[in-house]
């Protein structure tokens, strides 16, 4: 479920527009409310939403990395792959290899900040992602 929720977070606004067009905005609102309350949404409801949007929810069906609107890199799964995430310049000459993580601790999304970019945000939770350990 964490991977599906991370995918939803990665393209939240695009999926929101699609849910509106497909008449699934109430289900999306239910899922978002659970996340904003710090709860994991029901896996069956997430699967129902993705299926209604015509998206594949089978394990391993999504690519291991994707680019969101903010130019971020998302890594699916429990955490970074073995060997860690590649280092990315964080601006001002500093380099970081620590990903930004879900501030609500409900999904597995891990995002690397691009040089000169603001810290990535959790659009579902309406707050910045937090630097991982």
Wavefront OBJ file of the C-alpha trace (Angstrom):
o trace
v 0.000 0.000 0.000
v 2.846 2.405 0.740
v 3.969 2.340 -2.876
v 0.461 3.142 -4.130
v 0.132 5.982 -1.648
v 3.581 7.291 -2.658
v 2.465 7.284 -6.297
v -0.644 9.248 -5.348
v 1.485 11.769 -3.458
v 3.993 12.063 -6.313
v 1.309 13.256 -8.759
v -1.396 14.404 -6.375
v -2.724 17.287 -8.445
v -2.784 15.297 -11.693
v -4.602 12.421 -10.036
v -6.984 14.886 -8.415
v -7.935 16.287 -11.825
v -8.384 12.765 -13.177
v -10.506 11.757 -10.172
v -12.712 14.809 -10.736
v -13.219 13.907 -14.409
v -14.023 10.289 -13.547
v -16.441 11.147 -10.728
v -14.151 9.727 -8.037
v -13.479 12.950 -6.111
v -15.376 11.716 -3.022
v -13.202 8.606 -2.782
v -10.064 10.710 -3.239
v -11.295 13.100 -0.523
v -11.827 10.138 1.830
v -8.266 8.933 1.251
v -6.800 12.428 1.647
v -8.701 12.959 4.899
v -7.246 9.748 6.338
v -3.711 10.774 5.349
v -4.107 14.286 6.765
v -5.293 12.715 10.020
v -2.035 10.711 10.097
v -3.761 7.409 9.305
v -3.031 4.983 6.508
v -6.022 4.819 4.181
v -7.712 1.488 3.606
v -5.721 -0.466 0.993
v -8.876 -1.680 -0.739
v -10.088 1.929 -1.123
v -6.726 2.952 -2.605
v -6.902 0.031 -5.036
v -10.471 1.026 -5.908
v -9.377 4.597 -6.652
v -6.431 3.558 -8.817
v -8.572 1.036 -10.700
v -11.287 3.648 -11.307
v -8.614 6.002 -12.642
v -7.366 3.295 -15.005
v -4.043 2.911 -13.200
v -2.359 -0.417 -12.515
v -2.000 -1.187 -8.801
v -0.328 -4.585 -9.104
v 2.923 -4.905 -7.129
v 5.879 -4.104 -9.308
v 3.721 -2.657 -12.090
v 5.026 0.877 -11.557
v 8.554 1.977 -12.408
v 11.003 2.193 -9.539
v 11.541 5.912 -10.120
v 9.355 8.680 -11.449
v 9.443 12.442 -11.771
v 6.843 14.582 -10.115
v 5.881 18.119 -11.078
v 8.557 19.570 -8.813
v 11.376 17.783 -10.628
v 11.934 15.382 -7.785
v 13.073 11.787 -7.825
v 10.845 9.288 -6.097
v 12.034 5.895 -4.912
v 9.346 3.281 -4.291
v 9.612 0.789 -1.435
v 10.359 0.831 2.268
v 13.481 2.910 1.906
v 16.410 3.717 -0.331
v 17.811 0.862 -2.413
v 20.894 -0.881 -1.077
v 23.842 1.416 -1.453
v 21.636 4.430 -0.725
v 20.410 7.157 -2.983
v 22.832 9.036 -5.200
v 24.169 12.327 -3.858
v 22.453 15.432 -5.180
v 23.608 19.031 -4.872
v 21.360 20.836 -2.410
v 22.455 24.376 -3.282
v 25.108 26.694 -1.842
v 27.786 24.136 -2.714
v 26.396 21.560 -0.311
v 25.718 17.980 -1.341
v 23.186 15.760 0.338
v 22.421 12.093 -0.035
v 19.632 12.074 2.531
v 16.160 11.892 1.026
v 13.196 13.951 2.105
v 10.437 11.766 3.550
v 6.708 11.886 4.304
v 6.091 14.278 7.211
v 2.998 12.282 8.187
v 4.853 8.934 8.073
v 2.110 7.239 6.081
v 3.870 6.570 2.769
v 7.266 5.411 1.519
v 7.968 8.331 -0.794
v 11.616 9.434 -0.720
v 12.574 12.534 -2.691
v 15.939 14.070 -3.481
v 15.992 17.865 -3.728
v 17.459 19.385 -6.866
v 20.113 22.107 -6.657
v 18.550 25.531 -6.313
v 15.075 24.117 -5.662
v 12.999 24.555 -2.524
v 12.536 21.554 -0.264
v 9.924 19.185 -1.734
v 6.443 19.169 -0.282
v 3.770 16.672 0.613
v 0.809 18.021 -1.338
v -1.588 15.634 0.363
v -0.446 16.648 3.853
v 0.051 20.269 2.823
v 3.489 20.553 4.432
v 7.162 20.180 3.536
v 8.756 16.754 3.431
v 11.266 16.137 6.226
v 14.930 15.213 5.866
v 15.433 11.503 6.457
v 18.005 9.978 8.757
l 1 2 3 4 5 6 7 8 9 10 11 12 13 14 15 16 17 18 19 20 21 22 23 24 25 26 27 28 29 30 31 32 33 34 35 36 37 38 39 40 41 42 43 44 45 46 47 48 49 50 51 52 53 54 55 56 57 58 59 60 61 62 63 64 65 66 67 68 69 70 71 72 73 74 75 76 77 78 79 80 81 82 83 84 85 86 87 88 89 90 91 92 93 94 95 96 97 98 99 100 101 102 103 104 105 106 107 108 109 110 111 112 113 114 115 116 117 118 119 120 121 122 123 124 125 126 127 128 129 130 131 132 133
